[in-house]
Amino acid sequence: MPNRALIVIDVQNEYFTGQMKIAYPPVSATLPNITTAMRAAKAAGIPIVVVRHDAPQASPIFAQGAQSWQLHPEVAALPADLLLPKSRASAFEGTALREWLAARGVDTITVVGYMTHNCCAATIYQAGDLRAEFLADAAGSPSYENEAGKVSAEEIHRTYCTIFHSNFAAVASTEAWLAAVQEGRALETDNIYLSVRRAA
């Protein structure tokens, strides 16, 4: 039986009403799944870590004290075991998260929140010896455009979910995760070899 912790990453107003609106999947779908996962975790005795990104007050995004920096009210209203400020992408970098999880015997992190390809990805990649799970319908991305190209939010989210599941995290729906929690079983990743062979 996995000893899980739910890591709720950066569910802040910036992604809803600020400069960094999540486009896919829509927040109208992902936010209810995030709060459903939080309520289920609480009921199952799974520790909940709510992560908040803090930027300097002069920053155009996540400026500490600004309305856009605040946690979304629906997440802020739910109980959490740890509120974890961070200033970098990964919830592990520059924080005491790893030690906090180790003290509670956690061996599996379930990641939800924003953005799929940035803070969620960095946290998953730095999980180390911890198993990782990622709830694809409880996370999301905006679209990007820069000198390297233009990519839609749907492409970003789908690509990262596929990459995660090949090696880094078991990717599942919130519904599938709820069933796994109820049954006391782990979610399984795929593997790189089979992921490549299927596409060949």
C-alpha positions in Angstrom: 0.0 0.0 0.0 1.5 3.4 -1.0 1.9 6.0 1.7 0.8 9.0 -0.2 0.9 12.8 0.2 -1.1 15.1 -2.1 0.9 18.0 -3.4 -1.3 20.8 -4.5 0.9 23.1 -6.6 0.3 26.9 -7.1 -3.5 26.9 -7.3 -3.4 30.7 -7.2 -5.5 33.4 -8.7 -2.8 34.3 -11.2 -3.9 31.3 -13.2 -7.6 32.2 -13.1 -7.9 36.0 -13.3 -4.3 37.2 -13.7 -1.7 37.3 -16.5 -1.2 33.5 -16.7 -4.6 32.1 -17.4 -4.7 28.3 -17.7 -6.2 27.3 -21.1 -6.2 23.5 -21.2 -7.8 21.6 -19.6 -10.1 24.5 -18.6 -10.0 25.5 -15.0 -13.8 25.0 -14.9 -12.9 21.2 -15.1 -9.6 21.0 -13.3 -10.4 23.1 -10.2 -13.3 20.8 -9.1 -11.0 17.8 -9.5 -8.3 19.5 -7.4 -10.8 20.1 -4.6 -12.3 16.6 -4.9 -8.8 15.2 -4.6 -8.2 17.4 -1.5 -11.4 16.3 0.2 -10.7 12.6 -0.6 -7.2 12.9 0.7 -8.4 14.4 4.0 -11.0 11.6 4.4 -8.3 9.0 3.7 -5.8 10.5 6.1 -3.4 11.4 3.3 -1.3 14.5 4.2 -2.0 17.5 2.0 0.7 20.0 1.1 -0.6 23.2 -0.5 2.3 24.9 -2.4 2.2 28.7 -3.1 4.6 30.4 -5.5 6.0 33.6 -4.0 7.6 36.3 -6.2 9.0 39.7 -5.3 6.5 42.5 -5.0 7.8 44.1 -8.2 7.2 41.0 -10.3 4.5 41.1 -12.9 3.2 37.7 -11.7 2.8 36.1 -8.3 3.8 39.3 -6.6 3.6 38.7 -2.8 0.6 40.5 -1.4 -1.2 40.9 -4.7 -4.6 39.5 -5.3 -3.3 37.3 -8.1 -0.8 35.8 -5.6 -3.5 34.6 -3.3 -4.5 31.0 -3.3 -7.8 30.4 -5.1 -10.6 30.7 -2.6 -11.8 27.2 -3.1 -8.4 25.7 -2.3 -7.8 28.2 0.6 -11.0 27.2 2.2 -10.0 23.5 2.5 -7.7 22.1 5.2 -4.1 21.4 4.5 -1.3 19.9 6.6 1.4 22.2 5.3 1.4 25.5 3.4 4.7 25.5 1.5 5.9 28.8 0.1 8.4 28.4 -2.8 10.3 30.7 -5.1 11.5 28.3 -7.8 9.7 25.8 -10.0 10.1 22.7 -8.0 8.4 22.3 -4.7 11.5 20.5 -3.4 14.1 23.2 -4.4 14.9 25.6 -1.5 12.2 24.1 0.8 12.0 21.5 3.5 9.4 19.4 1.7 11.6 16.3 1.3 12.3 16.2 5.0 8.7 16.9 5.9 7.6 14.0 3.7 10.3 11.7 5.1 9.3 12.4 8.7 5.8 11.1 7.8 7.0 8.0 5.9 5.6 9.2 2.6 6.8 7.1 -0.4 4.4 8.4 -3.0 3.5 12.0 -4.0 0.3 12.7 -6.0 0.8 16.0 -7.9 -2.1 18.3 -8.9 -2.2 22.0 -9.9 -0.4 24.3 -12.3 1.4 24.5 -14.6 1.7 20.9 -15.9 5.0 21.6 -17.8 6.7 23.9 -15.3 6.2 23.6 -11.5 4.4 20.2 -11.7 7.0 18.8 -14.0 9.9 20.2 -12.0 8.5 18.7 -8.8 8.0 15.3 -10.5 11.5 15.3 -11.9 13.0 16.1 -8.5 10.9 13.5 -6.7 14.0 11.3 -6.5 13.3 8.0 -4.6 9.7 9.0 -4.2 7.1 7.5 -6.5 5.1 10.1 -8.3 1.5 10.2 -9.5 0.0 13.0 -11.7 -3.7 13.7 -12.1 -4.0 14.9 -15.7 -7.5 16.3 -15.2 -6.5 18.2 -12.1 -3.7 20.2 -13.7 -3.2 22.4 -16.8 -1.2 24.7 -19.0 -1.5 28.0 -21.0 -0.3 28.3 -24.6 3.2 29.5 -25.3 4.9 31.5 -28.1 8.5 32.6 -28.3 11.4 32.7 -30.7 11.6 28.9 -30.6 8.0 28.5 -31.8 4.4 28.4 -30.8 2.6 25.6 -29.0 -1.0 25.3 -27.8 -1.9 24.6 -24.2 -3.5 21.3 -25.3 -0.2 20.2 -27.0 1.9 21.1 -24.0 -0.4 19.3 -21.5 -0.8 16.2 -23.6 2.9 16.0 -24.4 4.0 16.3 -20.8 1.4 13.8 -19.6 2.7 11.3 -22.2 6.3 11.9 -21.2 5.5 11.7 -17.5 3.7 8.3 -17.9 6.6 6.8 -19.9 8.9 7.0 -16.9 8.5 9.7 -14.4 5.0 9.5 -12.9 1.9 7.4 -13.1 -0.6 9.6 -15.0 -4.3 9.0 -14.2 -7.6 10.7 -13.9 -8.9 11.9 -10.6 -11.6 9.2 -10.7 -9.0 6.5 -11.3 -6.9 7.9 -8.4 -9.8 7.9 -6.1 -10.4 4.3 -6.8 -6.7 3.5 -6.2 -6.8 5.3 -2.9 -10.0 3.5 -1.8 -8.5 0.1 -2.8 -5.1 0.9 -1.2 -3.1 0.3 -4.4 -0.5 2.1 -6.3 -0.9 3.5 -9.8 1.7 2.2 -12.3 3.7 4.1 -14.9 4.4 2.7 -18.3 8.0 2.5 -19.6 10.1 4.3 -22.2 10.7 1.2 -24.3 7.1 0.3 -24.8 6.1 3.9 -25.3 8.6 4.2 -28.2 7.7 0.8 -29.7 4.0 1.6 -29.8 4.6 4.8 -31.7 7.1 3.2 -34.1 
